[in-house]
Amino acid sequence: MMQALQNDDLGKLVLRLMVGGFMILHGISKVLNPGSLDFIGGTLTSAGLPAFIAYGVYVGEVLAPLLIIAGVYCRAGGLLIAVNMMFAIGLVHAGEALSLTDRGTWAIELQGFFLFGGLVIALMGSGKFAVKAD
């Protein structure tokens, strides 16, 4: 019975669809609400970084998830999501990194999910159920 549940490639596919599918929803939201780029640009400039880096959110939240979902350059896509989340945590959520919510959950569990999910995909690759398996 347990032998039938052991399928690393299928597990990698489920992980890719989950991380990529959830992250692309954030990207779609940014595409549909371009004013969010102004907020991100303002956050970057107040941290001493150029505002144009805000366009990198499209790379981390649209392009990278598409790569991961399709199974093309998954490791690069996972790394892009992880870097995107390091920027988000460092610029917006750093003060919450050691906090819990009133429900006892990690205050940045969503950001942590994307950071570590992207990192796991970068380390494990696509598996065989991919357009271009790595």
N, CA, C and O atoms as CSV, one atom per row, in Angstrom:
chain,resi,resn,atom,element,x,y,z
A,1,MET,N,N,0.824,-1.202,0.000
A,1,MET,CA,C,0.000,0.000,0.000
A,1,MET,C,C,0.866,1.263,0.000
A,1,MET,O,O,0.677,2.147,-0.835
A,2,MET,N,N,1.804,1.345,0.926
A,2,MET,CA,C,2.650,2.530,1.011
A,2,MET,C,C,3.542,2.665,-0.223
A,2,MET,O,O,3.888,3.776,-0.626
A,3,GLN,N,N,3.906,1.546,-0.811
A,3,GLN,CA,C,4.734,1.566,-2.023
A,3,GLN,C,C,4.027,2.333,-3.144
A,3,GLN,O,O,4.673,3.057,-3.901
A,4,ALA,N,N,2.729,2.181,-3.250
A,4,ALA,CA,C,1.955,2.860,-4.289
A,4,ALA,C,C,1.957,4.377,-4.106
A,4,ALA,O,O,1.765,5.114,-5.073
A,5,LEU,N,N,2.172,4.850,-2.882
A,5,LEU,CA,C,2.182,6.288,-2.605
A,5,LEU,C,C,3.571,6.901,-2.783
A,5,LEU,O,O,3.720,8.117,-2.660
A,6,GLN,N,N,4.576,6.100,-3.066
A,6,GLN,CA,C,5.940,6.614,-3.203
A,6,GLN,C,C,6.228,6.938,-4.657
A,6,GLN,O,O,6.565,6.060,-5.451
A,7,ASN,N,N,6.092,8.206,-4.989
A,7,ASN,CA,C,6.329,8.650,-6.355
A,7,ASN,C,C,6.903,10.068,-6.286
A,7,ASN,O,O,6.164,11.051,-6.241
A,8,ASP,N,N,8.221,10.149,-6.280
A,8,ASP,CA,C,8.890,11.449,-6.152
A,8,ASP,C,C,8.513,12.405,-7.278
A,8,ASP,O,O,8.309,13.597,-7.043
A,9,ASP,N,N,8.420,11.887,-8.490
A,9,ASP,CA,C,8.105,12.761,-9.621
A,9,ASP,C,C,6.694,13.330,-9.523
A,9,ASP,O,O,6.476,14.497,-9.850
A,10,LEU,N,N,5.744,12.531,-9.084
A,10,LEU,CA,C,4.384,13.028,-8.897
A,10,LEU,C,C,4.347,14.039,-7.747
A,10,LEU,O,O,3.634,15.039,-7.826
A,11,GLY,N,N,5.100,13.789,-6.697
A,11,GLY,CA,C,5.189,14.738,-5.587
A,11,GLY,C,C,5.768,16.070,-6.037
A,11,GLY,O,O,5.300,17.125,-5.610
A,12,LYS,N,N,6.784,16.031,-6.896
A,12,LYS,CA,C,7.367,17.267,-7.421
A,12,LYS,C,C,6.358,18.024,-8.279
A,12,LYS,O,O,6.305,19.253,-8.244
A,13,LEU,N,N,5.558,17.288,-9.047
A,13,LEU,CA,C,4.520,17.932,-9.850
A,13,LEU,C,C,3.503,18.636,-8.961
A,13,LEU,O,O,3.139,19.783,-9.220
A,14,VAL,N,N,3.050,17.965,-7.929
A,14,VAL,CA,C,2.078,18.569,-7.010
A,14,VAL,C,C,2.684,19.810,-6.356
A,14,VAL,O,O,2.015,20.837,-6.245
A,15,LEU,N,N,3.936,19.726,-5.926
A,15,LEU,CA,C,4.613,20.879,-5.325
A,15,LEU,C,C,4.708,22.032,-6.321
A,15,LEU,O,O,4.436,23.181,-5.973
A,16,ARG,N,N,5.092,21.727,-7.550
A,16,ARG,CA,C,5.201,22.770,-8.575
A,16,ARG,C,C,3.862,23.446,-8.843
A,16,ARG,O,O,3.785,24.672,-8.923
A,17,LEU,N,N,2.811,22.647,-8.982
A,17,LEU,CA,C,1.489,23.212,-9.252
A,17,LEU,C,C,0.993,24.051,-8.079
A,17,LEU,O,O,0.346,25.080,-8.276
A,18,MET,N,N,1.296,23.613,-6.863
A,18,MET,CA,C,0.850,24.337,-5.678
A,18,MET,C,C,1.587,25.676,-5.545
A,18,MET,O,O,0.953,26.728,-5.456
A,19,VAL,N,N,2.907,25.637,-5.531
A,19,VAL,CA,C,3.681,26.870,-5.354
A,19,VAL,C,C,3.473,27.805,-6.544
A,19,VAL,O,O,3.199,28.991,-6.363
A,20,GLY,N,N,3.603,27.277,-7.755
A,20,GLY,CA,C,3.433,28.111,-8.945
A,20,GLY,C,C,2.019,28.639,-9.087
A,20,GLY,O,O,1.818,29.803,-9.433
A,21,GLY,N,N,1.037,27.786,-8.820
A,21,GLY,CA,C,-0.362,28.196,-8.931
A,21,GLY,C,C,-0.745,29.263,-7.931
A,21,GLY,O,O,-1.431,30.225,-8.277
A,22,PHE,N,N,-0.303,29.102,-6.683
A,22,PHE,CA,C,-0.622,30.118,-5.677
A,22,PHE,C,C,0.121,31.427,-5.955
A,22,PHE,O,O,-0.444,32.508,-5.793
A,23,MET,N,N,1.396,31.330,-6.376
A,23,MET,CA,C,2.179,32.547,-6.598
A,23,MET,C,C,1.674,33.329,-7.803
A,23,MET,O,O,1.652,34.560,-7.772
A,24,ILE,N,N,1.273,32.643,-8.852
A,24,ILE,CA,C,0.828,33.378,-10.046
A,24,ILE,C,C,-0.432,34.193,-9.763
A,24,ILE,O,O,-0.676,35.198,-10.429
A,25,LEU,N,N,-1.227,33.776,-8.792
A,25,LEU,CA,C,-2.392,34.584,-8.410
A,25,LEU,C,C,-1.961,35.943,-7.872
A,25,LEU,O,O,-2.625,36.950,-8.116
A,26,HIS,N,N,-0.848,35.971,-7.140
A,26,HIS,CA,C,-0.310,37.250,-6.657
A,26,HIS,C,C,0.166,38.097,-7.837
A,26,HIS,O,O,-0.028,39.312,-7.861
A,27,GLY,N,N,0.793,37.435,-8.817
A,27,GLY,CA,C,1.252,38.150,-10.003
A,27,GLY,C,C,0.108,38.701,-10.814
A,27,GLY,O,O,0.170,39.837,-11.284
A,28,ILE,N,N,-0.941,37.911,-10.988
A,28,ILE,CA,C,-2.118,38.379,-11.728
A,28,ILE,C,C,-2.717,39.601,-11.043
A,28,ILE,O,O,-3.128,40.555,-11.702
A,29,SER,N,N,-2.762,39.563,-9.728
A,29,SER,CA,C,-3.273,40.705,-8.971
A,29,SER,C,C,-2.449,41.964,-9.239
A,29,SER,O,O,-2.998,43.059,-9.364
A,30,LYS,N,N,-1.134,41.799,-9.326
A,30,LYS,CA,C,-0.267,42.953,-9.592
A,30,LYS,C,C,-0.473,43.464,-11.019
A,30,LYS,O,O,-0.459,44.674,-11.247
A,31,VAL,N,N,-0.662,42.561,-11.976
A,31,VAL,CA,C,-0.891,42.961,-13.357
A,31,VAL,C,C,-2.221,43.717,-13.475
A,31,VAL,O,O,-2.305,44.723,-14.179
A,32,LEU,N,N,-3.251,43.229,-12.788
A,32,LEU,CA,C,-4.569,43.855,-12.859
A,32,LEU,C,C,-4.654,45.146,-12.050
A,32,LEU,O,O,-5.539,45.967,-12.293
A,33,ASN,N,N,-3.761,45.334,-11.104
A,33,ASN,CA,C,-3.726,46.538,-10.268
A,33,ASN,C,C,-2.339,47.168,-10.358
A,33,ASN,O,O,-1.553,47.053,-9.417
A,34,PRO,N,N,-2.023,47.829,-11.464
A,34,PRO,CA,C,-0.675,48.353,-11.665
A,34,PRO,C,C,-0.245,49.378,-10.621
A,34,PRO,O,O,0.948,49.650,-10.482
A,35,GLY,N,N,-1.192,49.947,-9.888
A,35,GLY,CA,C,-0.828,50.872,-8.814
A,35,GLY,C,C,-0.016,50.210,-7.719
A,35,GLY,O,O,0.694,50.883,-6.972
A,36,SER,N,N,-0.119,48.897,-7.623
A,36,SER,CA,C,0.669,48.192,-6.614
A,36,SER,C,C,2.162,48.334,-6.897
A,36,SER,O,O,2.975,48.257,-5.975
A,37,LEU,N,N,2.529,48.539,-8.158
A,37,LEU,CA,C,3.933,48.761,-8.492
A,37,LEU,C,C,4.424,50.084,-7.916
A,37,LEU,O,O,5.596,50.207,-7.561
A,38,ASP,N,N,3.539,51.076,-7.821
A,38,ASP,CA,C,3.918,52.348,-7.201
A,38,ASP,C,C,4.272,52.143,-5.734
A,38,ASP,O,O,5.253,52.703,-5.244
A,39,PHE,N,N,3.471,51.338,-5.032
A,39,PHE,CA,C,3.758,51.035,-3.629
A,39,PHE,C,C,5.104,50.331,-3.497
A,39,PHE,O,O,5.920,50.681,-2.644
A,40,ILE,N,N,5.324,49.339,-4.345
A,40,ILE,CA,C,6.577,48.582,-4.291
A,40,ILE,C,C,7.756,49.493,-4.628
A,40,ILE,O,O,8.796,49.442,-3.972
A,41,GLY,N,N,7.584,50.332,-5.663
A,41,GLY,CA,C,8.645,51.278,-6.030
A,41,GLY,C,C,8.958,52.243,-4.909
A,41,GLY,O,O,10.122,52.556,-4.659
A,42,GLY,N,N,7.910,52.723,-4.222
A,42,GLY,CA,C,8.119,53.617,-3.086
A,42,GLY,C,C,8.844,52.938,-1.943
A,42,GLY,O,O,9.692,53.542,-1.286
A,43,THR,N,N,8.510,51.688,-1.709
A,43,THR,CA,C,9.183,50.922,-0.657
A,43,THR,C,C,10.655,50.734,-1.002
A,43,THR,O,O,11.521,50.828,-0.133
A,44,LEU,N,N,10.931,50.469,-2.264
A,44,LEU,CA,C,12.320,50.293,-2.699
A,44,LEU,C,C,13.118,51.584,-2.561
A,44,LEU,O,O,14.244,51.569,-2.064
A,45,THR,N,N,12.538,52.706,-3.001
A,45,THR,CA,C,13.272,53.970,-2.919
A,45,THR,C,C,13.502,54.390,-1.476
A,45,THR,O,O,14.546,54.960,-1.158
A,46,SER,N,N,12.546,54.118,-0.601
A,46,SER,CA,C,12.765,54.468,0.810
A,46,SER,C,C,13.835,53.581,1.442
A,46,SER,O,O,14.373,53.917,2.497
A,47,ALA,N,N,14.144,52.460,0.810
A,47,ALA,CA,C,15.230,51.597,1.288
A,47,ALA,C,C,16.538,51.909,0.560
A,47,ALA,O,O,17.540,51.222,0.757
A,48,GLY,N,N,16.525,52.960,-0.291
A,48,GLY,CA,C,17.733,53.360,-0.995
A,48,GLY,C,C,17.983,52.609,-2.291
A,48,GLY,O,O,19.082,52.676,-2.842
A,49,LEU,N,N,16.985,51.900,-2.780
A,49,LEU,CA,C,17.117,51.147,-4.027
A,49,LEU,C,C,16.342,51.845,-5.131
A,49,LEU,O,O,15.393,52.575,-4.843
A,50,PRO,N,N,16.724,51.640,-6.394
A,50,PRO,CA,C,15.988,52.287,-7.496
A,50,PRO,C,C,14.587,51.704,-7.664
A,50,PRO,O,O,14.376,50.502,-7.504
A,51,ALA,N,N,13.643,52.570,-7.986
A,51,ALA,CA,C,12.237,52.173,-8.095
A,51,ALA,C,C,11.993,51.184,-9.227
A,51,ALA,O,O,11.054,50.392,-9.149
A,52,PHE,N,N,12.819,51.208,-10.286
A,52,PHE,CA,C,12.568,50.312,-11.424
A,52,PHE,C,C,12.690,48.836,-11.046
A,52,PHE,O,O,12.191,47.968,-11.763
A,53,ILE,N,N,13.344,48.552,-9.935
A,53,ILE,CA,C,13.455,47.159,-9.480
A,53,ILE,C,C,12.071,46.579,-9.194
A,53,ILE,O,O,11.899,45.360,-9.169
A,54,ALA,N,N,11.091,47.446,-8.980
A,54,ALA,CA,C,9.721,46.982,-8.726
A,54,ALA,C,C,9.199,46.113,-9.858
A,54,ALA,O,O,8.366,45.236,-9.629
A,55,TYR,N,N,9.673,46.342,-11.070
A,55,TYR,CA,C,9.236,45.513,-12.193
A,55,TYR,C,C,9.689,44.061,-12.045
A,55,TYR,O,O,9.158,43.168,-12.705
A,56,GLY,N,N,10.660,43.834,-11.187
A,56,GLY,CA,C,11.097,42.471,-10.896
A,56,GLY,C,C,9.999,41.621,-10.288
A,56,GLY,O,O,10.066,40.393,-10.332
A,57,VAL,N,N,8.985,42.265,-9.719
A,57,VAL,CA,C,7.858,41.519,-9.162
A,57,VAL,C,C,7.156,40.728,-10.261
A,57,VAL,O,O,6.629,39.646,-10.001
A,58,TYR,N,N,7.142,41.247,-11.476
A,58,TYR,CA,C,6.546,40.494,-12.578
A,58,TYR,C,C,7.367,39.249,-12.914
A,58,TYR,O,O,6.819,38.224,-13.317
A,59,VAL,N,N,8.670,39.350,-12.746
A,59,VAL,CA,C,9.536,38.194,-12.978
A,59,VAL,C,C,9.284,37.142,-11.901
A,59,VAL,O,O,9.133,35.958,-12.202
A,60,GLY,N,N,9.241,37.585,-10.641
A,60,GLY,CA,C,9.090,36.653,-9.524
A,60,GLY,C,C,7.684,36.125,-9.320
A,60,GLY,O,O,7.506,35.048,-8.751
A,61,GLU,N,N,6.667,36.874,-9.782
A,61,GLU,CA,C,5.290,36.473,-9.503
A,61,GLU,C,C,4.476,36.110,-10.746
A,61,GLU,O,O,3.333,35.670,-10.627
A,62,VAL,N,N,5.047,36.289,-11.923
A,62,VAL,CA,C,4.362,35.876,-13.151
A,62,VAL,C,C,5.245,34.907,-13.948
A,62,VAL,O,O,4.851,33.765,-14.188
A,63,LEU,N,N,6.422,35.352,-14.353
A,63,LEU,CA,C,7.298,34.511,-15.170
A,63,LEU,C,C,7.748,33.256,-14.418
A,63,LEU,O,O,7.618,32.146,-14.935
A,64,ALA,N,N,8.272,33.424,-13.211
A,64,ALA,CA,C,8.772,32.267,-12.452
A,64,ALA,C,C,7.684,31.214,-12.212
A,64,ALA,O,O,7.939,30.028,-12.416
A,65,PRO,N,N,6.473,31.615,-11.783
A,65,PRO,CA,C,5.426,30.595,-11.627
A,65,PRO,C,C,5.070,29.888,-12.928
A,65,PRO,O,O,4.802,28.686,-12.931
A,66,LEU,N,N,5.066,30.635,-14.042
A,66,LEU,CA,C,4.787,29.993,-15.330
A,66,LEU,C,C,5.846,28.951,-15.668
A,66,LEU,O,O,5.523,27.867,-16.154
A,67,LEU,N,N,7.110,29.278,-15.412
A,67,LEU,CA,C,8.190,28.318,-15.636
A,67,LEU,C,C,7.999,27.072,-14.775
A,67,LEU,O,O,8.164,25.946,-15.244
A,68,ILE,N,N,7.650,27.293,-13.516
A,68,ILE,CA,C,7.495,26.185,-12.578
A,68,ILE,C,C,6.301,25.312,-12.954
A,68,ILE,O,O,6.405,24.085,-12.962
A,69,ILE,N,N,5.183,25.931,-13.261
A,69,ILE,CA,C,3.982,25.163,-13.607
A,69,ILE,C,C,4.225,24.333,-14.861
A,69,ILE,O,O,3.865,23.157,-14.910
A,70,ALA,N,N,4.836,24.943,-15.874
A,70,ALA,CA,C,5.085,24.236,-17.125
A,70,ALA,C,C,6.189,23.199,-16.990
A,70,ALA,O,O,6.225,22.220,-17.735
A,71,GLY,N,N,7.071,23.412,-16.056
A,71,GLY,CA,C,8.199,22.502,-15.927
A,71,GLY,C,C,9.307,22.835,-16.899
A,71,GLY,O,O,9.894,21.944,-17.513
A,72,VAL,N,N,9.594,24.114,-17.039
A,72,VAL,CA,C,10.682,24.592,-17.888
A,72,VAL,C,C,11.585,25.457,-17.017
A,72,VAL,O,O,11.137,26.457,-16.457
A,73,TYR,N,N,12.847,25.079,-16.904
A,73,TYR,CA,C,13.787,25.808,-16.043
A,73,TYR,C,C,13.211,25.983,-14.628
A,73,TYR,O,O,13.219,27.079,-14.068
A,74,CYS,N,N,12.720,24.892,-14.078
A,74,CYS,CA,C,12.091,24.924,-12.754
A,74,CYS,C,C,13.036,25.416,-11.664
A,74,CYS,O,O,12.644,26.193,-10.793
A,75,ARG,N,N,14.271,24.960,-11.720
A,75,ARG,CA,C,15.227,25.369,-10.682
A,75,ARG,C,C,15.411,26.877,-10.691
A,75,ARG,O,O,15.439,27.504,-9.632
A,76,ALA,N,N,15.535,27.468,-11.873
A,76,ALA,CA,C,15.665,28.926,-11.983
A,76,ALA,C,C,14.388,29.609,-11.497
A,76,ALA,O,O,14.451,30.615,-10.790
A,77,GLY,N,N,13.227,29.064,-11.874
A,77,GLY,CA,C,11.958,29.628,-11.421
A,77,GLY,C,C,11.820,29.599,-9.911
A,77,GLY,O,O,11.375,30.571,-9.301
A,78,GLY,N,N,12.202,28.484,-9.310
A,78,GLY,CA,C,12.156,28.380,-7.853
A,78,GLY,C,C,13.073,29.381,-7.185
A,78,GLY,O,O,12.714,29.996,-6.181
A,79,LEU,N,N,14.261,29.542,-7.748
A,79,LEU,CA,C,15.206,30.511,-7.197
A,79,LEU,C,C,14.680,31.941,-7.344
A,79,LEU,O,O,14.845,32.761,-6.441
A,80,LEU,N,N,14.049,32.237,-8.477
A,80,LEU,CA,C,13.470,33.573,-8.672
A,80,LEU,C,C,12.380,33.864,-7.639
A,80,LEU,O,O,12.301,34.974,-7.113
A,81,ILE,N,N,11.546,32.872,-7.352
A,81,ILE,CA,C,10.506,33.064,-6.336
A,81,ILE,C,C,11.145,33.272,-4.971
A,81,ILE,O,O,10.713,34.141,-4.214
A,82,ALA,N,N,12.162,32.491,-4.648
A,82,ALA,CA,C,12.834,32.639,-3.353
A,82,ALA,C,C,13.456,34.029,-3.207
A,82,ALA,O,O,13.338,34.651,-2.151
A,83,VAL,N,N,14.110,34.515,-4.247
A,83,VAL,CA,C,14.708,35.859,-4.199
A,83,VAL,C,C,13.621,36.919,-4.087
A,83,VAL,O,O,13.761,37.869,-3.317
A,84,ASN,N,N,12.545,36.769,-4.844
A,84,ASN,CA,C,11.415,37.691,-4.771
A,84,ASN,C,C,10.900,37.785,-3.332
A,84,ASN,O,O,10.614,38.874,-2.834
A,85,MET,N,N,10.789,36.643,-2.683
A,85,MET,CA,C,10.275,36.635,-1.316
A,85,MET,C,C,11.284,37.190,-0.318
A,85,MET,O,O,10.888,37.764,0.696
A,86,MET,N,N,12.572,37.032,-0.580
A,86,MET,CA,C,13.572,37.652,0.303
A,86,MET,C,C,13.449,39.169,0.260
A,86,MET,O,O,13.574,39.838,1.285
A,87,PHE,N,N,13.201,39.711,-0.937
A,87,PHE,CA,C,12.962,41.152,-1.054
A,87,PHE,C,C,11.694,41.544,-0.295
A,87,PHE,O,O,11.695,42.520,0.455
A,88,ALA,N,N,10.612,40.784,-0.490
A,88,ALA,CA,C,9.341,41.114,0.175
A,88,ALA,C,C,9.489,41.058,1.692
A,88,ALA,O,O,9.021,41.950,2.399
A,89,ILE,N,N,10.129,40.029,2.180
A,89,ILE,CA,C,10.310,39.902,3.634
A,89,ILE,C,C,11.220,41.005,4.146
A,89,ILE,O,O,10.915,41.648,5.150
A,90,GLY,N,N,12.341,41.227,3.460
A,90,GLY,CA,C,13.298,42.235,3.915
A,90,GLY,C,C,12.758,43.654,3.879
A,90,GLY,O,O,13.059,44.454,4.765
A,91,LEU,N,N,11.968,43.972,2.870
A,91,LEU,CA,C,11.488,45.349,2.712
A,91,LEU,C,C,10.167,45.636,3.419
A,91,LEU,O,O,9.933,46.759,3.864
A,92,VAL,N,N,9.303,44.628,3.525
A,92,VAL,CA,C,7.956,44.888,4.036
A,92,VAL,C,C,7.662,44.133,5.330
A,92,VAL,O,O,6.971,44.655,6.205
A,93,HIS,N,N,8.174,42.923,5.459
A,93,HIS,CA,C,7.751,42.055,6.559
A,93,HIS,C,C,8.834,41.739,7.592
A,93,HIS,O,O,8.636,40.872,8.442
A,94,ALA,N,N,9.963,42.423,7.531
A,94,ALA,CA,C,11.077,42.093,8.427
A,94,ALA,C,C,10.671,42.189,9.902
A,94,ALA,O,O,11.086,41.367,10.719
A,95,GLY,N,N,9.872,43.181,10.232
A,95,GLY,CA,C,9.459,43.357,11.622
A,95,GLY,C,C,8.534,42.266,12.134
A,95,GLY,O,O,8.328,42.141,13.341
A,96,GLU,N,N,7.976,41.479,11.228
A,96,GLU,CA,C,7.060,40.408,11.617
A,96,GLU,C,C,7.724,39.034,11.654
A,96,GLU,O,O,7.094,38.054,12.051
A,97,ALA,N,N,8.988,38.955,11.245
A,97,ALA,CA,C,9.657,37.664,11.066
A,97,ALA,C,C,9.706,36.825,12.338
A,97,ALA,O,O,9.703,35.596,12.264
A,98,LEU,N,N,9.751,37.454,13.477
A,98,LEU,CA,C,9.816,36.713,14.736
A,98,LEU,C,C,8.518,36.814,15.530
A,98,LEU,O,O,8.509,36.642,16.748
A,99,SER,N,N,7.416,37.096,14.823
A,99,SER,CA,C,6.133,37.321,15.491
A,99,SER,C,C,5.131,36.218,15.173
A,99,SER,O,O,5.218,35.528,14.157
A,100,LEU,N,N,4.182,36.086,16.086
A,100,LEU,CA,C,3.048,35.197,15.883
A,100,LEU,C,C,1.787,36.043,15.795
A,100,LEU,O,O,1.719,37.134,16.359
A,101,THR,N,N,0.792,35.530,15.083
A,101,THR,CA,C,-0.499,36.214,15.036
A,101,THR,C,C,-1.268,35.885,16.306
A,101,THR,O,O,-0.808,35.093,17.128
A,102,ASP,N,N,-2.435,36.491,16.467
A,102,ASP,CA,C,-3.260,36.199,17.643
A,102,ASP,C,C,-3.837,34.785,17.596
A,102,ASP,O,O,-4.400,34.313,18.585
A,103,ARG,N,N,-3.704,34.111,16.462
A,103,ARG,CA,C,-4.139,32.712,16.339
A,103,ARG,C,C,-2.990,31.736,16.532
A,103,ARG,O,O,-3.172,30.525,16.414
A,104,GLY,N,N,-1.814,32.261,16.828
A,104,GLY,CA,C,-0.667,31.401,17.096
A,104,GLY,C,C,0.099,30.949,15.872
A,104,GLY,O,O,0.934,30.050,15.962
A,105,THR,N,N,-0.172,31.563,14.720
A,105,THR,CA,C,0.562,31.196,13.512
A,105,THR,C,C,1.700,32.180,13.276
A,105,THR,O,O,1.678,33.300,13.785
A,106,TRP,N,N,2.684,31.759,12.510
A,106,TRP,CA,C,3.797,32.628,12.164
A,106,TRP,C,C,3.247,33.798,11.360
A,106,TRP,O,O,2.502,33.593,10.402
A,107,ALA,N,N,3.601,35.009,11.735
A,107,ALA,CA,C,3.044,36.207,11.105
A,107,ALA,C,C,3.354,36.280,9.608
A,107,ALA,O,O,2.599,36.891,8.852
A,108,ILE,N,N,4.441,35.674,9.182
A,108,ILE,CA,C,4.778,35.712,7.755
A,108,ILE,C,C,4.777,34.301,7.164
A,108,ILE,O,O,5.638,33.953,6.356
A,109,GLU,N,N,3.803,33.502,7.578
A,109,GLU,CA,C,3.804,32.119,7.087
A,109,GLU,C,C,3.571,32.044,5.581
A,109,GLU,O,O,4.126,31.153,4.937
A,110,LEU,N,N,2.785,32.928,4.997
A,110,LEU,CA,C,2.582,32.909,3.556
A,110,LEU,C,C,3.890,33.224,2.833
A,110,LEU,O,O,4.259,32.535,1.882
A,111,GLN,N,N,4.580,34.249,3.278
A,111,GLN,CA,C,5.856,34.604,2.669
A,111,GLN,C,C,6.875,33.478,2.876
A,111,GLN,O,O,7.665,33.173,1.982
A,112,GLY,N,N,6.848,32.869,4.060
A,112,GLY,CA,C,7.732,31.740,4.326
A,112,GLY,C,C,7.418,30.548,3.439
A,112,GLY,O,O,8.323,29.866,2.960
A,113,PHE,N,N,6.125,30.298,3.220
A,113,PHE,CA,C,5.710,29.215,2.323
A,113,PHE,C,C,6.308,29.421,0.938
A,113,PHE,O,O,6.872,28.489,0.365
A,114,PHE,N,N,6.193,30.627,0.394
A,114,PHE,CA,C,6.724,30.891,-0.938
A,114,PHE,C,C,8.250,30.866,-0.956
A,114,PHE,O,O,8.847,30.343,-1.897
A,115,LEU,N,N,8.882,31.420,0.064
A,115,LEU,CA,C,10.340,31.414,0.132
A,115,LEU,C,C,10.876,29.986,0.153
A,115,LEU,O,O,11.721,29.623,-0.664
A,116,PHE,N,N,10.383,29.181,1.088
A,116,PHE,CA,C,10.903,27.819,1.231
A,116,PHE,C,C,10.388,26.900,0.127
A,116,PHE,O,O,11.103,25.987,-0.287
A,117,GLY,N,N,9.165,27.119,-0.360
A,117,GLY,CA,C,8.662,26.341,-1.490
A,117,GLY,C,C,9.500,26.572,-2.736
A,117,GLY,O,O,9.843,25.626,-3.445
A,118,GLY,N,N,9.830,27.837,-3.002
A,118,GLY,CA,C,10.689,28.149,-4.143
A,118,GLY,C,C,12.067,27.547,-3.988
A,118,GLY,O,O,12.648,27.044,-4.950
A,119,LEU,N,N,12.591,27.598,-2.768
A,119,LEU,CA,C,13.907,27.020,-2.500
A,119,LEU,C,C,13.896,25.502,-2.699
A,119,LEU,O,O,14.837,24.947,-3.267
A,120,VAL,N,N,12.849,24.834,-2.241
A,120,VAL,CA,C,12.741,23.381,-2.421
A,120,VAL,C,C,12.680,23.032,-3.909
A,120,VAL,O,O,13.326,22.079,-4.344
A,121,ILE,N,N,11.925,23.781,-4.680
A,121,ILE,CA,C,11.846,23.533,-6.124
A,121,ILE,C,C,13.216,23.756,-6.767
A,121,ILE,O,O,13.622,22.990,-7.642
A,122,ALA,N,N,13.930,24.800,-6.338
A,122,ALA,CA,C,15.268,25.060,-6.877
A,122,ALA,C,C,16.211,23.901,-6.562
A,122,ALA,O,O,17.055,23.549,-7.386
A,123,LEU,N,N,16.076,23.313,-5.393
A,123,LEU,CA,C,16.957,22.211,-4.996
A,123,LEU,C,C,16.571,20.875,-5.626
A,123,LEU,O,O,17.446,20.075,-5.958
A,124,MET,N,N,15.275,20.622,-5.795
A,124,MET,CA,C,14.808,19.315,-6.264
A,124,MET,C,C,14.585,19.240,-7.766
A,124,MET,O,O,14.671,18.154,-8.339
A,125,GLY,N,N,14.306,20.343,-8.409
A,125,GLY,CA,C,14.046,20.322,-9.836
A,125,GLY,C,C,12.615,19.937,-10.156
A,125,GLY,O,O,11.759,19.863,-9.275
A,126,SER,N,N,12.377,19.696,-11.429
A,126,SER,CA,C,11.019,19.526,-11.925
A,126,SER,C,C,10.453,18.129,-11.758
A,126,SER,O,O,9.240,17.975,-11.612
A,127,GLY,N,N,11.286,17.120,-11.776
A,127,GLY,CA,C,10.782,15.763,-11.888
A,127,GLY,C,C,10.484,15.467,-13.349
A,127,GLY,O,O,10.659,16.329,-14.210
A,128,LYS,N,N,10.029,14.239,-13.629
A,128,LYS,CA,C,9.855,13.858,-15.039
A,128,LYS,C,C,8.574,14.390,-15.675
A,128,LYS,O,O,8.460,14.400,-16.901
A,129,PHE,N,N,7.605,14.833,-14.867
A,129,PHE,CA,C,6.361,15.377,-15.424
A,129,PHE,C,C,6.531,16.867,-15.712
A,129,PHE,O,O,5.971,17.714,-15.016
A,130,ALA,N,N,7.303,17.170,-16.733
A,130,ALA,CA,C,7.639,18.553,-17.064
A,130,ALA,C,C,7.865,18.661,-18.567
A,130,ALA,O,O,8.200,17.679,-19.230
A,131,VAL,N,N,7.680,19.855,-19.088
A,131,VAL,CA,C,7.969,20.102,-20.499
A,131,VAL,C,C,9.439,19.851,-20.775
A,131,VAL,O,O,9.797,19.241,-21.782
A,132,LYS,N,N,10.294,20.329,-19.867
A,132,LYS,CA,C,11.751,20.164,-19.996
A,132,LYS,C,C,12.274,19.721,-18.634
A,132,LYS,O,O,12.708,20.546,-17.831
A,133,ALA,N,N,12.232,18.429,-18.382
A,133,ALA,CA,C,12.661,17.904,-17.087
A,133,ALA,C,C,14.117,18.240,-16.829
A,133,ALA,O,O,14.949,18.229,-17.737
A,134,ASP,N,N,14.411,18.540,-15.557
A,134,ASP,CA,C,15.818,18.827,-15.213
A,134,ASP,C,C,16.320,17.897,-14.133
A,134,ASP,O,O,17.476,17.995,-13.722
